[in-house]
Each structure stands twice: as C-alpha cells, then as structure tokens.
Amino acid sequence: MLLDIVWLNNEDEGIANGSDITLGLGLAGAVGSAVTGLTDWSDLDGTDRRVGLMHGLLNIGIAGTYIASLVLRLMGKRRTGIAVSTTGYLTSLFSAYLGGELVFAKGISVNHVAWEGGSDKFVSVIDESDLPEGKLTRVDADGIPAVLLKQGRTIYAIGATCTHLAGPLDEGTLSQGDNGPVVQCPWHGSRFCMSDGSIVNGPAVYAEPTFAVRIRSGKIQLRRLDHA
C-alpha cells in the first residue's frame, strides 16, 4: 500500500513492479496462514468457533480482492487495482481485530500455562500414602495445578493444564512411551511425556511445566522447574 501511494505521486515503473511483487508475496504467505488458521479453528467450539469462522471468511474475501487487484494491475488497470487492494486492506483491519480477539481475549493458540507462577521452593502437596499407584492424581503446587503419577519408586509431576486449550490432563489416559509414561489430553489428544513434560504429539506446541519431586516426613513435595 505504501508503494502504491508513492507510485500515485510519480508513476515510476520500478515502484510499480515492487508493489506487484510484495502483493504476490503477501498472497503466498496467506496460503500458509490459511492452513495454520484452519488447524487452530478445527479445535474450537461455541462462540470461539463462530468468531473464528467469521475471521476466516473475511480473510478469504480479502485474499480474493488482492488477487483481483493483481490481475487488474497486470492488465494495465493499475489505478483500479490500487482501489481494489485498498478496499481489501481496510477490510483486513476489522478481520485483524477479530484475530486479536481470538488470541488475546479467548486465548486461542497461546501457551495456556505461560502465566502460571508457582513456588521456587518445595511445597507439600499430598501425603505419600494418599497417592495411588499408576493413577493420575491432581494436586495444587502453590497455585499451579499439577498431575502426579506414581510408578514403583518413581513419582512423576508435570502441569495438569494442557498447554493447547487448557484441558485437564489428570482426566486423560496413560500409555507407555519410549521415555516413560505418556499422558494424553482428553479434549484434543495432545500427548506429553510425564518424565520431562515434552510433547509426544500435538496439536499442542508448548511443553508442560515440570516439577522436582521429593518426600519429606511422609509428604510429597514439589518445586517448580523451568518449562521443558
């Protein structure tokens, strides 16, 4: 759009070519955005899904106006093409607002445990005798929900909130992976390694926070570690 404004003042051919190239690059980038956006949208429901649908439909329409603008430019109708692309740009401001609403107000495609603090010191969460063998157990570690798993003499502890869309991992299912037990989120199927919180498979893209575990006076104590 900036190059178009410059071209309107002097109609320089080099500026016109630069404008067309950036327009083409923008359309190419839109393809990748559409793929990732559709992936995120497929996991939504309710109001979030409707807002996402409107956002996506607007973006499809905007991409169509930019394609039309590029065709008009190549046909020698540059001023008409500029008018069409300007319409698309103005529409994109509203679509961008909806995208921001999804991310910042509704928390779509963000790490849902990024803001969780917790203690840098060990805190007691449960009596050792109350932790059943082989069962996912939810506890509170100084404000951070954690899920514990006892297997023999080993106790695993990672965040209980799925980083994808905040599903409760303590209600998930267990399986055995190459690096130990793996928990699967009951909402969208993301799987995390219980030993270090790392992602086994998505749709989650952020690892779970992990905890150091110790037992003192019959109490299981956790201390938050840096995110995996």
C-alpha positions in Angstrom: 0.0 0.0 0.0 2.9 2.4 0.8 4.4 1.6 -2.6 1.1 2.3 -4.3 0.9 5.7 -2.6 4.4 6.6 -3.8 3.5 5.4 -7.3 0.4 7.6 -7.4 2.7 10.6 -7.0 5.3 9.8 -9.7 4.1 6.6 -11.6 7.6 5.2 -11.5 7.8 1.7 -13.2 10.2 0.4 -10.6 7.9 1.3 -7.8 5.0 -0.3 -9.6 7.0 -3.6 -10.0 7.9 -3.5 -6.3 4.3 -3.1 -5.4 3.2 -6.0 -7.5 6.0 -8.3 -6.1 5.1 -7.5 -2.5 1.4 -8.1 -3.3 2.3 -11.5 -4.7 4.4 -12.4 -1.7 1.6 -11.4 0.6 -0.8 -13.8 -1.2 1.8 -16.6 -1.0 2.0 -16.0 2.8 -1.7 -16.0 3.1 -1.8 -19.7 2.0 0.4 -20.7 4.9 -1.7 -18.6 7.3 -4.9 -20.3 6.0 -3.5 -23.8 6.7 -2.4 -23.0 10.3 -5.6 -21.0 10.9 -7.8 -23.9 9.8 -5.9 -26.2 12.1 -6.5 -24.0 15.1 -10.1 -23.4 14.2 -10.9 -27.1 13.9 -10.4 -27.5 17.7 -12.8 -24.7 18.7 -16.5 -24.8 19.6 -19.3 -22.4 20.6 -18.7 -18.7 20.3 -15.0 -19.1 19.6 -15.8 -21.2 16.6 -18.2 -18.7 15.2 -15.7 -15.8 15.7 -13.0 -17.9 14.0 -15.3 -18.7 11.1 -16.1 -15.0 10.5 -12.4 -14.2 10.7 -11.6 -16.9 8.2 -14.3 -16.0 5.8 -13.3 -12.4 5.9 -9.7 -13.3 5.2 -10.8 -15.5 2.2 -12.7 -12.5 0.8 -9.7 -10.2 1.4 -7.4 -12.6 -0.4 -9.9 -12.6 -3.3 -9.8 -8.8 -3.6 -6.0 -8.9 -3.6 -6.0 -11.5 -6.4 -8.4 -9.3 -8.3 -6.1 -6.3 -7.7 -3.1 -8.2 -9.0 -4.9 -9.3 -12.2 -6.1 -5.7 -12.8 -2.5 -4.4 -12.4 -1.2 -7.0 -14.8 -3.9 -5.9 -17.3 -2.7 -2.3 -17.2 -5.5 -1.1 -15.0 -3.3 -0.1 -12.1 -5.4 2.7 -10.6 -8.4 0.4 -10.4 -6.3 -2.4 -9.0 -5.0 0.0 -6.3 -8.6 0.9 -5.4 -9.5 -2.7 -5.0 -6.5 -3.6 -2.9 -7.1 -0.6 -0.7 -10.6 -1.9 -0.1 -9.1 -5.3 0.9 -6.7 -3.6 3.2 -9.4 -1.6 5.1 -11.4 -4.8 5.5 -8.4 -6.6 6.8 -8.3 -4.1 9.8 -11.6 -5.5 11.0 -10.5 -9.1 10.4 -7.3 -8.5 12.3 -9.4 -7.2 15.2 -11.3 -10.5 15.3 -8.0 -12.4 15.1 -6.7 -10.4 18.1 -9.9 -11.1 20.0 -9.4 -14.8 19.5 -5.8 -14.7 20.7 -5.8 -12.1 23.5 -9.4 -12.3 24.8 -10.1 -16.0 24.2 -6.6 -17.4 24.5 -6.6 -19.4 21.2 -3.2 -20.6 20.0 -1.3 -19.4 23.1 0.5 -21.3 25.8 -2.2 -21.8 28.5 0.3 -22.3 31.3 2.7 -19.5 30.4 1.4 -17.1 33.1 1.4 -19.7 35.9 4.0 -18.8 38.6 4.3 -21.2 41.4 7.0 -21.5 44.1 10.7 -21.8 43.6 10.8 -23.7 46.9 9.5 -27.1 47.7 5.9 -27.2 48.8 3.9 -30.1 50.3 1.0 -31.2 48.0 -0.2 -34.6 49.3 0.6 -37.4 51.8 2.7 -40.1 50.2 0.2 -42.7 51.5 -2.7 -41.0 49.6 -1.1 -41.2 46.2 -2.3 -44.3 44.4 -0.1 -46.4 42.2 -0.4 -45.9 38.5 -3.3 -43.3 38.7 -3.2 -39.7 37.5 -3.7 -37.5 40.5 -4.3 -33.8 40.5 -2.7 -31.6 43.2 -2.1 -27.9 43.8 1.5 -26.8 43.9 1.3 -23.3 45.3 -1.2 -22.1 42.7 -0.2 -24.4 39.8 -2.3 -27.4 39.1 0.0 -30.4 38.8 -0.7 -34.0 37.9 1.2 -36.8 39.8 1.9 -40.3 38.7 3.5 -43.0 40.9 5.1 -46.0 39.2 7.0 -48.1 41.7 9.6 -45.9 43.5 9.3 -43.1 40.9 6.9 -40.2 41.1 6.4 -38.0 38.1 5.0 -34.5 38.2 4.0 -32.1 35.3 1.5 -29.4 34.9 -2.1 -30.6 34.9 -3.4 -27.9 32.4 -2.9 -28.8 28.7 -0.9 -26.0 27.1 -3.1 -26.3 24.0 -6.6 -25.3 25.1 -6.3 -25.9 28.9 -7.7 -29.4 29.0 -7.4 -31.3 32.3 -4.5 -33.8 31.9 -5.5 -35.5 35.2 -8.6 -36.8 33.4 -6.6 -38.1 30.5 -5.3 -41.5 29.6 -1.9 -43.1 30.2 0.3 -45.1 27.9 3.9 -46.2 27.8 6.3 -44.3 25.5 10.0 -44.6 24.7 11.0 -42.3 27.5 8.5 -43.5 30.1 4.8 -42.9 30.8 2.8 -40.6 28.5 -0.4 -38.8 29.3 -3.0 -37.9 26.6 -5.3 -34.9 27.0 -9.0 -35.9 27.0 -10.0 -32.9 24.9 -8.0 -32.8 21.7 -5.5 -35.7 22.1 -2.2 -33.9 22.8 0.3 -36.2 24.5 3.0 -35.3 26.9 5.9 -37.3 28.4 5.5 -37.5 32.2 9.2 -37.5 32.8 10.0 -34.1 31.4 6.8 -32.5 30.1 7.9 -32.7 26.4 5.4 -33.1 23.6 5.0 -36.5 22.1 2.4 -35.3 19.6 0.1 -32.3 19.1 -2.0 -30.3 18.5 -0.1 -28.8 21.4 3.1 -26.9 20.5 4.2 -26.0 24.0 5.7 -28.4 26.6 4.2 -28.8 30.0 5.9 -27.3 33.1 7.7 -29.9 35.2 8.4 -30.2 39.0 11.2 -31.6 41.1 9.8 -34.2 43.5 10.9 -35.2 47.0 9.4 -36.8 50.0 9.8 -35.3 53.5 8.1 -36.6 56.7 5.6 -38.6 54.6 4.7 -35.6 52.5 5.2 -35.4 48.7 6.7 -32.0 47.9 7.1 -30.3 44.6 9.3 -27.5 43.3 8.6 -25.8 40.0 11.3 -26.2 37.3 11.8 -24.2 34.2 9.5 -25.1 31.3 10.8 -28.0 29.2 
